[in-house]
Amino acid sequence: QTKMCTYDPGYTSTGSCESTITFIDGGKGILLYRGYPIEQLVESTCDFTDAAYLLLNGELPDGNQHKAFEQELKSHTMVHEKLIEFFKGFKSDAHPMAIMVGVVGALSAFYESKNWRDPAQAQISCVRLIAKVPTLAAIAYRTSVGQPIVYPKNEYSMAQNFLYMMFSSPSEEFKPDPILARAMEVIMILHMDHEQNASTSTVRVAGSSQANPYACIAAGISCLWGPSHGGANEAVLSMLEEIGNVKYITEYIAKVKDPKDPFRLMGFGHRVYKSYDPRAKIMRQITHQVLEHLKVVDPVLDLAMELERIALTDEYFIKRNLYPNVDFYSGICLRAMGIPVSMFTVLFAVSRTVGWCAQWKEMALEKGNRISRPRQIYSGAATRAYVPLDKRA
Ligand code: SDX
């Protein structure tokens, strides 16, 4: 029986942080980007450039700043041709998140700096990442389906460009669909930042050692991939397909609640929100709009709505404050837009790159920032003497 042994390591934990970027009130279902309610940002004319500038620089841009920032992003959407070679090395059925971990991390081989704490170096790294990650994501998709790479076309907005690089065909003229482009832009804004979630904390911890920011964002992508986090949108779709039909919902929920072997309802619950995730409400509206616009009748949406209705009236979920989160509807919407399930978390990473960069930059430029070293509770063996091998039983 090991004795509990505690000691004071003599340093304060640097695991938590102070930030001015995003505020969440989990009880009231409030999400603010630099003080602006997420609902206002997505219901207004706020576009990708606006939201990215706001998160990265702290204020909404004025006309000139908006134009200059959009131009700056567009001038960095291309990636080094040598980096495109990397995509040829992956197995044809490689998961796009595995590819993204590799190629985003590889950006650190193309951009080096003696000092990531230099404001100009920090800013340009964020701009490059925000501009290039959508291009890399589209290339990952195109190579996975054996289609030629489509280079970004800077006449398009960031959201339109992403859809263009994903779905245009060299043999046909690409006709951007404004409804889908706006839906994509809102989805990107919704997922941009979410204070100190697991992947953002990963980026901050990696960045606290003054590591290359491109490698830090790759670390964030690795963490986001897990089904408990960004991988949940993919897991929701698999869950809904496993349930298959409304008539099996009650049986499935009974299995979720089974005290002998409980498991999680994907797309439900949240570390912070103990009320409805405000993003889930918006995602549900967008999903209805997109399916209506595309005239898609998806029985999985009806199934999801019925599952939500039943779960929200079930004592087990009510008692545990379990509500739909942002991932509950996003997969249904993305699939209707033609985005394959394997790319759902990649799209989450494309959007979250903005928040990861804003959080990394805030940490990197913070005066006196120290290397992160979260505290532990030691419950291992107390000090004891070494026993030579020939003396051991
Ligand atoms: C994201 O942090 C962020 O901000 C993340 C994110 C972001 O934008 O970055 O919002 C994105 O990751 C959203 C979450 C996506 N994950 C899922 O949808 C996966 C399913 N959800 C769960 O795995 C879970 O709800 C978590 C991981 C999201 C939160 O887990 P917690 O904090 O450990 O849950 P908890 O400790 O508050 O659980 C309390 C109780 C437990 O039961 P009891 O031990 O009290 O009996 O609720 C149960 C849990 O077992 N529970 C669930 C459940 N989630 C928690 N039971 C059934 N289904 C669930 N989904």
Boltz pocket constraint, residues with backbone or C-beta under 6 A from the ligand:
constraints:
  - pocket:
      binder: B
      contacts: [[A, 191], [A, 193], [A, 194], [A, 196], [A, 197], [A, 198], [A, 227], [A, 228], [A, 229], [A, 230], [A, 232], [A, 256], [A, 262], [A, 263], [A, 264], [A, 265], [A, 266], [A, 267], [A, 268], [A, 269], [A, 270], [A, 271], [A, 272], [A, 320], [A, 322], [A, 325], [A, 326], [A, 327]]
      max_distance: 6.0
